[in-house]
Amino acid sequence: MIIPQLHRQVAPLDREAHRMLRVRPLEDWGVAGKLNSVFIAATEFVDACREYPIVFVRAGTDAAGQVQVAPVAVFGLSAEENLFLDGPRWRGHYLPAVLRLYPFAMGRLDAENFAICIDTGWPGLSPTEGQALFDPKGEPSEFTRRIIGQLEGFEGEVQRTQKVGERLMALGLLRDMRFDMTTPEGKTFAVDGFMAIDEDKYKALPDDVVLELHRSGVLALLHAHRISLHNMRRLAEWKVQRLAPAQAPAAA
């Protein structure tokens, strides 16, 4: 999954072009400074709901013209705003899989084929320091093989999460939502363009559908989603804190 706000100079991993490259540990999360949300897989909901608002966004249409949705963890209340950054440090304890895998990503070549890609613009790449991408024979190193396995596993989770979204849309359980906040100074902000659970339709689900959702694990995901929405208040508080220095009067 390639995200333009994160993966800025993406190239397929190549044994000739990248044979001498090494990857240093990522310690400065400024690379995600303009990322105000990121996709999370269904398997991440339980961990992510403790820290991030989890909402759904429209993600195009399928071959039949049906609207598809994808769950995202929200980092900011404005475009290109990441409130989880405190200088170079990530404020959250749980890091979504897309970020854990950076600077690597799975890029789609066509409907059936993918390529392992790397963000060649990331300054953490080095010819001398860090984990080697290839061994002296030009074969993927143990580090690279492990990353490839993680990317392939994550891609499988992406596909399974897509099925969850399809089921929620088929049941009509998601509706457009809006989050409004007002700072102590009276400045207002609104976040829209996302979808969340329709509580009335959720409560009206027939018993047999509730049982189906429970057995498939979707009901637990909905509970995590509902819990996560309380984290919008934390983002609002961080937003106010970030605005405060800019609004403070200049010293005499």
C-alpha positions as CSV (number, residue, x, y, z in Angstrom):
1,M,0.0,0.0,0.0
2,I,1.6,3.2,-1.2
3,I,0.6,6.5,0.5
4,P,1.8,9.6,-1.4
5,Q,2.0,11.7,1.8
6,L,4.4,9.1,3.2
7,H,6.1,7.3,0.4
8,R,7.4,10.2,-1.7
9,Q,10.0,8.6,-4.0
10,V,8.8,5.0,-4.5
11,A,10.8,2.6,-6.5
12,P,10.6,-1.2,-6.9
13,L,13.3,-2.9,-4.8
14,D,16.0,-3.8,-7.3
15,R,19.1,-6.0,-6.7
16,E,21.2,-4.0,-9.0
17,A,20.1,-0.4,-8.1
18,H,19.8,-1.0,-4.4
19,R,22.5,-3.7,-3.9
20,M,24.7,-1.5,-1.7
21,L,21.9,0.1,0.3
22,R,21.4,-0.4,4.0
23,V,18.5,0.7,6.2
24,R,19.1,2.5,9.5
25,P,16.5,2.3,12.4
26,L,13.8,5.0,12.0
27,E,14.1,7.4,14.9
28,D,12.7,10.6,13.5
29,W,9.0,10.4,12.6
30,G,9.0,13.8,10.9
31,V,8.7,11.7,7.6
32,A,5.0,11.3,8.6
33,G,4.5,15.0,9.4
34,K,1.9,15.5,6.7
35,L,0.0,12.3,7.3
36,N,-3.3,13.0,9.0
37,S,-4.6,9.4,8.9
38,V,-3.5,6.0,7.7
39,F,-5.1,2.7,6.8
40,I,-5.4,0.1,9.5
41,A,-6.2,-3.5,9.0
42,A,-9.1,-5.2,10.9
43,T,-6.5,-7.1,13.0
44,E,-5.2,-3.8,14.4
45,F,-8.5,-2.4,15.7
46,V,-8.1,-3.7,19.3
47,D,-4.7,-2.1,19.7
48,A,-5.4,1.0,17.7
49,C,-8.8,1.9,19.3
50,R,-7.0,2.7,22.6
51,E,-5.2,5.6,21.0
52,Y,-6.6,6.7,17.7
53,P,-10.1,7.5,16.4
54,I,-10.9,4.8,13.9
55,V,-13.2,5.9,11.1
56,F,-14.1,4.8,7.6
57,V,-13.4,6.7,4.4
58,R,-14.7,6.0,0.8
59,A,-12.1,4.1,-1.2
60,G,-13.5,4.1,-4.7
61,T,-15.9,1.5,-6.2
62,D,-15.6,-2.2,-7.0
63,A,-16.2,-3.8,-10.4
64,A,-19.9,-3.8,-9.8
65,G,-19.9,0.0,-9.0
66,Q,-20.5,-0.5,-5.3
67,V,-18.8,2.0,-3.0
68,Q,-15.9,0.6,-1.1
69,V,-14.7,1.9,2.3
70,A,-11.5,1.6,4.2
71,P,-10.8,2.0,8.0
72,V,-8.2,4.6,8.9
73,A,-6.6,5.7,12.2
74,V,-6.9,9.5,12.5
75,F,-3.8,11.5,13.4
76,G,-5.0,15.1,12.9
77,L,-8.0,17.4,12.5
78,S,-6.8,19.3,9.5
79,A,-5.3,18.4,6.2
80,E,-1.6,17.5,6.4
81,E,-1.7,17.7,10.2
82,N,-0.2,15.0,12.4
83,L,-0.9,15.7,16.1
84,F,0.8,12.4,17.1
85,L,4.2,14.0,16.4
86,D,6.1,15.7,19.2
87,G,9.2,16.9,17.4
88,P,10.7,13.6,16.0
89,R,8.9,11.5,18.6
90,W,5.7,9.5,18.0
91,R,3.3,10.2,20.9
92,G,1.4,6.9,20.6
93,H,2.4,3.6,22.0
94,Y,0.8,1.6,19.2
95,L,2.3,2.2,15.7
96,P,0.0,1.2,12.8
97,A,1.5,-1.5,10.5
98,V,1.9,0.9,7.5
99,L,4.3,2.9,9.6
100,R,6.1,-0.1,11.1
101,L,6.8,-1.3,7.6
102,Y,8.2,2.1,6.4
103,P,10.2,2.8,4.2
104,F,8.9,-0.4,2.5
105,A,5.5,-0.8,0.9
106,M,3.7,-3.2,-1.4
107,G,3.0,-1.6,-4.8
108,R,0.3,-2.9,-7.1
109,L,1.5,-3.5,-10.7
110,D,-1.9,-4.7,-12.0
111,A,-5.0,-6.5,-10.7
112,E,-3.0,-9.6,-9.7
113,N,0.7,-8.6,-9.4
114,F,2.5,-6.6,-6.7
115,A,6.1,-5.4,-6.3
116,I,8.1,-4.8,-3.1
117,C,8.9,-1.1,-3.1
118,I,11.1,1.3,-1.1
119,D,11.0,5.0,-0.5
120,T,14.4,6.0,-1.9
121,G,14.0,9.6,-0.7
122,W,14.1,8.6,2.9
123,P,17.4,9.9,4.5
124,G,17.6,6.7,6.6
125,L,19.0,4.8,3.7
126,S,22.8,4.5,3.8
127,P,25.6,2.7,1.9
128,T,27.5,2.1,5.2
129,E,25.1,1.9,8.2
130,G,22.2,-0.2,9.1
131,Q,20.7,-3.5,7.9
132,A,21.8,-4.6,4.4
133,L,19.1,-5.1,1.8
134,F,21.1,-7.7,-0.2
135,D,23.9,-10.1,0.6
136,P,27.3,-10.1,-1.2
137,K,25.8,-12.5,-3.9
138,G,23.0,-10.0,-4.6
139,E,20.3,-12.1,-2.9
140,P,17.8,-10.6,-0.5
141,S,19.3,-10.5,3.0
142,E,17.6,-12.1,5.9
143,F,16.3,-8.7,6.9
144,T,14.8,-8.1,3.5
145,R,13.2,-11.6,3.4
146,R,11.6,-10.8,6.8
147,I,10.2,-7.5,5.5
148,I,8.9,-9.2,2.4
149,G,7.1,-11.8,4.5
150,Q,5.6,-9.0,6.6
151,L,4.4,-7.1,3.6
152,E,2.8,-10.1,2.0
153,G,1.0,-10.9,5.3
154,F,-0.2,-7.3,5.6
155,E,-1.5,-7.4,2.0
156,G,-3.6,-10.4,3.0
157,E,-5.0,-8.5,5.9
158,V,-5.8,-5.6,3.5
159,Q,-7.9,-7.9,1.4
160,R,-9.7,-9.4,4.5
161,T,-10.4,-5.9,5.8
162,Q,-11.9,-4.9,2.5
163,K,-14.4,-7.8,2.9
164,V,-15.4,-6.3,6.3
165,G,-16.1,-3.0,4.7
166,E,-18.2,-4.6,2.0
167,R,-20.3,-6.3,4.7
168,L,-20.8,-3.1,6.7
169,M,-21.9,-1.2,3.5
170,A,-24.3,-4.1,2.5
171,L,-25.9,-3.8,5.9
172,G,-26.1,0.0,5.7
173,L,-24.3,0.3,9.0
174,L,-22.1,3.3,8.1
175,R,-23.2,6.9,7.6
176,D,-21.5,10.2,7.0
177,M,-20.4,11.9,10.2
178,R,-19.0,15.3,11.2
179,F,-16.9,16.3,14.2
180,D,-17.0,19.9,15.4
181,M,-14.8,21.6,18.0
182,T,-14.4,25.1,19.4
183,T,-11.2,26.3,21.0
184,P,-11.3,28.3,24.3
185,E,-10.6,31.3,22.1
186,G,-13.8,30.7,20.2
187,K,-12.1,29.4,17.0
188,T,-14.1,26.5,15.4
189,F,-13.0,23.5,13.5
190,A,-14.9,20.8,11.7
191,V,-13.8,17.4,10.5
192,D,-16.0,15.7,7.9
193,G,-15.6,13.4,4.9
194,F,-15.6,10.3,7.0
195,M,-18.1,7.6,8.0
196,A,-18.9,6.0,11.3
197,I,-21.4,3.5,12.6
198,D,-25.1,4.4,12.4
199,E,-26.2,3.7,15.9
200,D,-29.9,3.5,15.1
201,K,-29.3,0.9,12.4
202,Y,-26.8,-0.9,14.6
203,K,-29.4,-1.3,17.4
204,A,-32.1,-2.5,14.9
205,L,-30.0,-5.4,13.6
206,P,-31.9,-8.7,13.6
207,D,-30.7,-11.3,16.0
208,D,-29.5,-13.6,13.3
209,V,-27.4,-10.9,11.8
210,V,-25.9,-10.0,15.2
211,L,-25.0,-13.6,15.7
212,E,-23.4,-13.8,12.2
213,L,-21.4,-10.6,12.9
214,H,-20.3,-12.0,16.3
215,R,-19.1,-15.3,14.9
216,S,-17.2,-13.6,12.0
217,G,-15.5,-11.2,14.4
218,V,-17.1,-8.1,12.8
219,L,-19.1,-7.3,15.9
220,A,-15.9,-7.0,18.0
221,L,-14.5,-4.6,15.3
222,L,-17.6,-2.4,15.6
223,H,-17.2,-2.3,19.4
224,A,-13.5,-1.2,18.9
225,H,-14.6,1.4,16.4
226,R,-17.2,2.9,18.7
227,I,-14.8,3.0,21.6
228,S,-12.2,4.7,19.5
229,L,-14.3,7.7,18.6
230,H,-13.8,9.0,22.1
231,N,-10.2,9.7,21.1
232,M,-11.4,12.6,19.0
233,R,-11.5,14.6,22.2
234,R,-7.8,13.9,22.8
235,L,-7.0,15.1,19.3
236,A,-9.0,18.3,20.0
237,E,-7.0,18.9,23.2
238,W,-3.7,18.4,21.3
239,K,-5.0,20.7,18.6
240,V,-5.6,23.5,21.2
241,Q,-2.2,22.9,22.7
242,R,-0.5,23.2,19.3
243,L,-2.4,26.4,18.5
244,A,-1.7,28.0,21.8
245,P,1.9,29.2,21.1
246,A,0.9,30.7,17.8
247,Q,-2.0,32.6,19.4
248,A,0.0,33.8,22.4
249,P,0.7,37.6,22.3
250,A,4.2,38.6,21.5
251,A,6.4,39.6,24.4
252,A,6.9,43.3,24.9
